[in-house]
């Protein structure tokens, strides 16, 4: 699926998106510490009533996320990451749990006092590896030994991590060819904060280093949404190509099997242990040359042909596990990824995208060389993860609009993929046993947070292995959603959903709020989502759609909004509102709109075009695209979507900036923005707030500290829940007449 810049794609189960990241909150203030025990006035009771009832804010802390399932080689067990919120400490906590595929209660296998995630089994089943940052260790890879009493987890440096042959006797992985350059000794700026130090080749220097604690920037990339500000290089850039390295199991010695000027990526060992397939620059040019070419291309005046022209981004190569000269498998125009060997080590499957705006497809090619064969020509959707089973079957995971499925692919390419496991839900992170007979995966639906499931590889015999959310499911009546499709501009079919309010009664009218997703190439889908349930519990209809530009419907659909944000996609959204507003149970005089990131842009855009909504909440908004271009960490988005940099296409940047039309806004608006958001920086919210305030439009701005672009998904739990409460309050006040607290 395409990359999503404004907001994480909801193709991962939304409940997983909420709880997946493990974050230790920074030092708390005294007021925050007191809040651990004092909850009066927050709307979150210290003990929640039993159900059945509507969702309360405190229920968010009870929802558990299950992710990263891994089936043991013998198919008897499934390990998984289990993540939950620790409300009193304002953080999330992750552990490794294991369930038997035959059933029974799952068990926790890692200490509750440490953070553990991402389980994976050794091919012989003797070890369960996982990721953890623990005191006294080197690196973050730990293991539990299963073939003998082991007690607490240990590190196993003689067990390498990487791609292995079927017998698991060695691993091949990539590593840099040389150590990273170090700052020279005697550095006069060593005592300064990292960003205060003058970067390499900077012209200016601090007059007195000890007295300057600002930020000195010379590189274009100096901030990132997730990590914040990034210090500039203190030494000359040295290119460190990623080389192939081999390590035998049981031996800490490493053998570098390549030593060239280009990087190897995506290395996979053939099942027979003889070959390594990898991806590299199609002409095996040095990394420095490739990077300079990309830099030069990026600096050219924008021309549509430059980005649409077919380019051979990468090719597949095969090399002996003992080294030697690599052999190119095929010249294929486009970008290959997700290499997977056939069980007999004679063929390679891969996902190929012939162009940035072209549909990805599934190909197979002889490892000895030849022309790749498209196995799913004409298929509307795009393949995700690949699984070439021991019996020769090729399975793929794919998004089918707002839902997802596991499918079997015809290895001859004569027929389209056959769905094995699907339905109105989202399946994620499939894992198979060594024999290819058992598959485990997580699944979520509109009314069910994620749990772990297992089935036979042919799709039969599905069974649920965990019930981490059974308690909260028993208390809370999660609202379901009615799926519908409709035709919009150009007769394009759009998928949408309408979630009924808690306690819905026929014959009554209810307010409605439309949600607009981020991305822009993200998508809503058939999964549990706290934000929808939050407003449905408040007694409102929740409308959500995947307008053109969303992913999951093919590349033509996804990129149809290029250069046209706020045009036909706006029409798609308003068409859905028209359809729902005509229902006898929807009060068309009490409607609201909300959205984040790209959805934040769209909600401010909507406010300039119509007064049909009684209230709007805009989240992580963009109101001026030229300002955004200079302040964001993702300039490449609009360079591609708006056909160039602002000075290449200033008219489009201005035309699509809501701030140019702010004088038309009459709708009360709540603005939510994070102080450390480098994807959609604060300035857009500040401009919008001041403009509405000057015009007398009811407006509030909530600025969340210690938070970045991902506040609503992986932010501090207390702040995340606070935001959910404000959404209830804002729409409750304007749409339901409920008094403000």
PyMOL commands that set and color helices and strands:
alter all, ss='L'
color gray80, all
select helices_A, chain A and resi 14-19+30-35+57-62+87-89+194-196+209-211+287-299+304-308+470-475+489-491+530-537+555-561+568-581+598-609+625-631+635-641+650-655+658-664+682-695+711-714+717-736
alter helices_A, ss='H'
color red, helices_A
select strands_A, chain A and resi 65-71+77-86+91-100+107-108+117-121+127-131+141-145+163-164+170-176+223-224+228-229+242-248+255-256+265-269+275-280+315-320+327-330+335-341+347-353+360-366+373-374+383-388+394-400+403-409+418-421+426-432+438-445+448-456+463-464+481-487+493-499+510-516+541-546+586-596+615-619+668-674+699-704
alter strands_A, ss='S'
color yellow, strands_A
deselect
rebuild
show_as cartoon
